[in-house]
Amino acid sequence: MSAVLTRHHDVLAALHAPEQFSNKVSSHLNVPNGMDGAEHLAYRALIEPFFSDVVLTQFQPKLQVVIDELLVNLDAYDDVEVMATLGHPFALRAQCAFMGWPVALEQRLTEWIDAQNAATLAQDRPTLRRLADEFSDIVIEQFDRARRGEGDPDSITAQLTRLRLNGTPVSDDYLVSIVRNWTVGELGTIAAAIGSIVGFLAQNQVVQKQLREAPMHIDHAINEILRLDAPLLTNRRRTTCSVKFGDMSYEADTTVTIDWRAANNDPKVFVEPHQFKWDRDPHLNLLYGAGVHVCPGKPLAQLELGLFTRSLLNKFETIQLGEQPFERAQPPRGGYRRIWVKFNH
Ligand code: HEM
C-alpha cells in the first residue's frame, strides 16, 4: 500500500505523530533519518553540535572563499548556465570545505555524483549498489586520513572519527551513513536551491532591487522563494498501525510519501500560494520539515544560501534571464535542470 500526503494539515499531523508514521522505510542504514524513537534521539544529539553557531562562525570565512572563487569573472560571459556553473559546484565545494576534505577529492566526487544521478534515473540497482560501496570507500579514506593525523585535527571529519555513543566509538558504517545523509541528499538540495534563487531573482527585478536595498531581508526572502519552488520534493514514512485523519484512512504498513512542494503551496494555508509575498507567517513554511526529524542542517543551509545570495547581489548590479529558455528539473529533483542568466549586461 502507498499514499501521498499533499495537504499542509495532513503533513503536519504525520510529522508530529512519529509513533504512527515511522521513518524506517528501507532496510538500508540511514543515520539519523531512517531511525525512530530513542535511537533517533541519540544520533540527533550526536550530530546537532556540528551545526552550532560556533562551528558555523568558524566556517563562514572558508565559505566566503568558495563563493568568491565561483563568482569571479562571471560577468565576462554572455549567458551563464547557473546549475553547471554555480549550483552544483557550489554545493560540492561548500560541502568539501565544511568537511575539511582536500580539493583533490572534488573531481572524484563530481564523477561519483554524475554516475549516481545516471543510475538513479535509469533505476539501475546493481550500479547503485556498487556506487554505494564506492561512496563508503571514499568517506572511509577520509576518516583514515584524519586518524593518521593528516589534515586539520579539528576538521568536521576528524571530529566525526572521535564521536562516542554511551562511551563506545561510533562504527565506520554509522559514520559513513551520517556523512551519506549530509552529502548524497543535501548536495542535490543545495544545488537546486541555488538554481531556484538565482532564477527567481533574474525573473523578479523588483524583489532583486528590494534585497539590494535591504539585504537584512535576504534569509526571509530565500525561505519564501524556496517555499514557492521546493528544492527537496519528498520524504517517506511507513504507518505502524491503521491511521485515520479527516476523510483519509491508511492501513498499517502503508508507505506514505510526504509531498513538501504540495504542502507548501496548499491554498488553504497560503493565500495565492504561487505568488511571492513578504508577509507570510514563517512558521507555516515546511521547507526544513517539522517535528522530530526537522532538518538539523538548516543553520548550515541558511548560512550557505544567504551568504551566496548576499555576495551575488553585491557583486552584480543586474541579474537577468539569458536568451535560451530554461528547463525545469524532473522529479525526484526540484528546481531547474538548466537555466541561463546574464550578470551585469
Ligand atoms: C536548502 C537546503 C535543505 C533543505 C530544504 C532541507 C530540508 C530537509 C527536510 C524537509 C528534512 C526533513 C526530512 C523528514 O522529515 O524525513 C531534512 C532532514 C535532514 N536534513 Fe536537511 N535540508 C537542507 C539542507 C541540509 C544540509 C546542508 C544538511 C547537512 C549537511 C542537512 C541534513 C539533514 C539531516 C541529517 C536530516 C535528517 C534529520 C532527521 O531525520 O532527524 N540538510 N532536511
Residues whose N, C-alpha, C, O or C-beta is under 5 A from the ligand:
A	BS01	HEM	P32 N33 N181 W182 E186 T189 I190 A193 L232 N235 L286 L287 Y288 G289 V292 H293 V294 C295 P296 G297 L300 A301
